[in-house]
C-alpha cells in the first residue's frame, strides 16, 4: 500500500497539473486578443504584456511536462524558466525603443479595456496558482510570480489608458508602463533563478 506522504504528493501533483493546464489555456487565449489590439493601436505596454501571456503559457506547459521529473531535473528547468522570464523584458525594451521612431499615441479606450480584461485573466491565474505555489519548488513559484507581476502590470496599463485619455495625451504613459513591465519581469527572473539555484545545490548534496 502507498504511504500517506505518497498519497499526499500524488494529490498535490494532480492539483498542480490541473492548475497549470487551466492557466496555460487562459494565457494562450488572451495572448491572441492582447497581441492583436497592441498591433492595432501601437501600444508598447500591451505588446510587452501580450508577449508575457505567451511566455506564461509556455512556462505552465513546461511545468506540466516536468511534474514527474527528479528534484535535480526540476531545479535545472527552474533555471531555464528564469531565462524564459527575461524574454518579455527584452521584447518590451525593444518595442519601447522602436516607439521613439514612430511616436503614435495609442487609443486610450481599447488600451484601458484590454488592460482590464488582462487583469481579470491574470488575477484568476494568480489565485489558482497561489493554492499550489508551495509544491514543486521553483517551477510553480515561477508561474505564480509571473501571474502576480502581470496583474500589477495590468493595473498600470489601465492607469496609463486613463491618464492618456484625460490628463496627458502622449506616448509617455504607455511607454513608461511598458518599460516598467520589462523591469518587473527581470526582477521575477532573478528571484526564480535564485530559488532554482538553491534547489539545485540541495538536490546535488
C-alpha positions as CSV (number, residue, x, y, z in Angstrom):
1,X,0.0,0.0,0.0
2,X,1.1,3.6,-0.6
3,X,2.0,5.7,2.4
4,X,0.3,8.9,3.4
5,X,3.1,11.0,2.1
6,X,3.0,9.4,-1.3
7,X,-0.8,9.9,-1.5
8,X,-0.4,13.5,-0.5
9,X,2.3,14.0,-3.1
10,X,0.1,12.4,-5.8
11,X,-2.8,14.6,-4.8
12,X,-0.6,17.7,-4.9
13,X,0.8,16.7,-8.3
14,X,-2.7,16.2,-9.7
15,X,-3.8,19.6,-8.3
16,X,-0.7,21.3,-9.9
17,X,-1.3,19.5,-13.2
18,X,-4.9,20.7,-13.4
19,X,-4.0,24.2,-12.4
20,X,-1.1,24.7,-14.9
21,X,-3.3,23.3,-17.8
22,X,-6.0,25.8,-17.0
23,X,-3.6,28.7,-16.6
24,X,-1.8,27.8,-19.8
25,X,-5.0,27.8,-21.8
26,X,-6.2,31.1,-20.3
27,X,-2.8,32.8,-21.1
28,X,-2.7,31.4,-24.6
29,X,-6.2,32.6,-25.3
30,X,-5.7,36.1,-24.1
31,X,-2.3,36.4,-25.8
32,X,-4.1,36.4,-29.2
33,X,-6.5,39.1,-28.1
34,X,-4.0,41.4,-26.5
35,X,-1.4,41.0,-29.3
36,X,-4.0,41.9,-31.9
37,X,-5.0,45.1,-30.0
38,X,-1.4,46.0,-29.3
39,X,-0.6,45.9,-33.1
40,X,-3.8,47.8,-34.0
41,X,-3.2,50.7,-31.6
42,X,0.6,50.7,-31.4
43,X,0.8,50.1,-27.7
44,X,4.2,49.3,-26.1
45,X,2.7,48.2,-22.8
46,X,0.1,45.9,-24.4
47,X,2.7,44.4,-26.7
48,X,5.0,43.7,-23.7
49,X,2.1,42.2,-21.8
50,X,0.9,40.1,-24.7
51,X,4.4,38.5,-25.0
52,X,4.1,38.0,-21.3
53,X,0.9,36.0,-21.8
54,X,2.7,33.8,-24.4
55,X,5.6,33.3,-22.1
56,X,3.3,32.4,-19.2
57,X,1.6,29.8,-21.3
58,X,5.0,28.3,-22.2
59,X,6.1,28.3,-18.6
60,X,3.0,26.4,-17.4
61,X,3.2,23.9,-20.3
62,X,6.9,23.2,-19.3
63,X,5.8,22.7,-15.7
64,X,3.2,20.2,-16.8
65,X,5.9,18.2,-18.7
66,X,8.3,18.3,-15.7
67,X,6.0,17.4,-12.9
68,X,7.3,13.8,-12.7
69,X,10.9,14.7,-13.1
70,X,13.5,14.3,-10.4
71,X,14.2,17.2,-8.0
72,X,17.6,17.9,-9.7
73,X,16.0,18.0,-13.2
74,X,13.2,20.3,-12.0
75,X,15.8,22.6,-10.4
76,X,17.6,22.8,-13.8
77,X,14.4,23.6,-15.6
78,X,13.7,26.3,-13.0
79,X,17.0,28.0,-14.2
80,X,15.8,27.7,-17.8
81,X,12.4,29.3,-16.8
82,X,14.3,32.2,-15.2
83,X,15.8,32.8,-18.6
84,X,12.4,32.5,-20.3
85,X,11.0,35.1,-17.9
86,X,13.5,37.6,-19.5
87,X,12.0,37.2,-22.9
88,X,9.1,39.7,-22.3
89,X,11.6,42.1,-20.6
90,X,13.8,42.2,-23.7
91,X,10.7,42.3,-26.0
92,X,9.3,45.3,-24.1
93,X,12.5,47.2,-24.1
94,X,12.9,46.6,-27.9
95,X,9.4,47.8,-28.6
96,X,9.9,50.8,-26.4
97,X,13.0,51.8,-28.4
98,X,11.0,51.4,-31.6
99,X,8.3,53.8,-30.2
100,X,10.8,56.7,-30.5
101,X,10.8,56.3,-34.3
102,X,7.0,56.0,-34.6
103,X,5.7,58.2,-31.7
104,X,2.0,57.4,-32.2
105,X,-0.2,57.8,-29.1
106,X,-2.2,54.6,-28.5
107,X,-6.0,54.9,-28.4
108,X,-6.8,55.1,-24.7
109,X,-10.2,53.3,-24.7
110,X,-9.0,50.0,-26.2
111,X,-5.8,50.3,-24.1
112,X,-7.9,50.6,-20.9
113,X,-10.4,47.9,-21.8
114,X,-7.8,45.4,-22.9
115,X,-5.8,46.1,-19.8
116,X,-8.9,45.4,-17.7
117,X,-9.5,42.1,-19.4
118,X,-5.9,41.1,-18.9
119,X,-6.2,42.0,-15.2
120,X,-9.2,39.7,-14.8
121,X,-7.3,36.8,-16.5
122,X,-4.1,37.3,-14.5
123,X,-5.9,37.6,-11.2
124,X,-7.7,34.4,-11.9
125,X,-4.5,32.7,-12.8
126,X,-2.7,34.1,-9.7
127,X,-5.4,32.9,-7.4
128,X,-5.3,29.4,-8.9
129,X,-1.5,29.2,-8.7
130,X,-1.4,30.6,-5.2
131,X,-3.0,27.4,-4.0
132,X,-0.2,25.2,-5.4
133,X,2.8,27.6,-5.4
134,X,4.5,25.7,-2.5
135,X,4.5,22.4,-4.4
136,X,7.3,21.5,-6.9
137,X,9.7,24.3,-5.8
138,X,10.8,27.0,-8.2
139,X,8.6,25.7,-11.1
140,X,5.3,26.7,-9.6
141,X,7.0,29.7,-8.0
142,X,7.9,30.9,-11.4
143,X,4.3,30.6,-12.7
144,X,2.9,32.3,-9.6
145,X,5.3,35.2,-9.7
146,X,4.7,35.7,-13.4
147,X,0.9,35.8,-12.9
148,X,1.2,38.1,-9.9
149,X,3.5,40.5,-11.6
150,X,1.3,40.5,-14.7
151,X,-1.7,41.6,-12.5
152,X,0.4,44.6,-11.2
153,X,1.3,45.4,-14.8
154,X,-2.3,45.3,-15.9
155,X,-3.3,47.8,-13.2
156,X,-0.5,50.1,-14.6
157,X,-1.8,49.6,-18.2
158,X,-5.3,50.6,-17.1
159,X,-3.9,53.7,-15.4
160,X,-1.9,54.6,-18.5
161,X,-5.1,54.4,-20.6
162,X,-6.9,56.7,-18.2
163,X,-4.1,59.2,-17.9
164,X,-3.7,59.2,-21.7
165,X,-7.5,59.8,-22.1
166,X,-7.9,62.6,-19.5
167,X,-4.6,64.1,-18.4
168,X,-1.7,63.6,-20.8
169,X,-2.3,62.7,-24.4
170,X,1.2,61.5,-25.1
171,X,3.2,58.3,-25.8
172,X,4.8,58.6,-22.4
173,X,2.2,56.9,-20.1
174,X,2.2,53.8,-22.3
175,X,5.9,53.9,-22.8
176,X,6.7,54.2,-19.1
177,X,4.4,51.3,-18.2
178,X,6.0,49.2,-21.0
179,X,9.4,49.7,-19.5
180,X,8.0,49.0,-16.0
181,X,6.7,45.7,-17.2
182,X,10.1,44.8,-18.5
183,X,11.7,45.6,-15.1
184,X,9.1,43.5,-13.3
185,X,9.9,40.5,-15.4
186,X,13.6,41.0,-14.9
187,X,13.1,41.0,-11.1
188,X,10.9,37.9,-11.3
189,X,13.6,36.1,-13.4
190,X,16.2,36.9,-10.8
191,X,14.0,35.6,-7.9
192,X,13.3,32.3,-9.7
193,X,16.9,31.9,-10.7
194,X,18.0,32.2,-7.0
195,X,15.3,29.7,-5.9
196,X,16.2,27.2,-8.6
197,X,20.0,27.6,-7.8
198,X,19.3,26.8,-4.1
199,X,17.2,23.8,-5.1
200,X,20.0,22.6,-7.5
201,X,22.6,22.7,-4.7
202,X,20.2,20.9,-2.3
203,X,19.4,18.2,-4.8
204,X,23.1,17.5,-5.5
205,X,24.1,17.5,-1.8
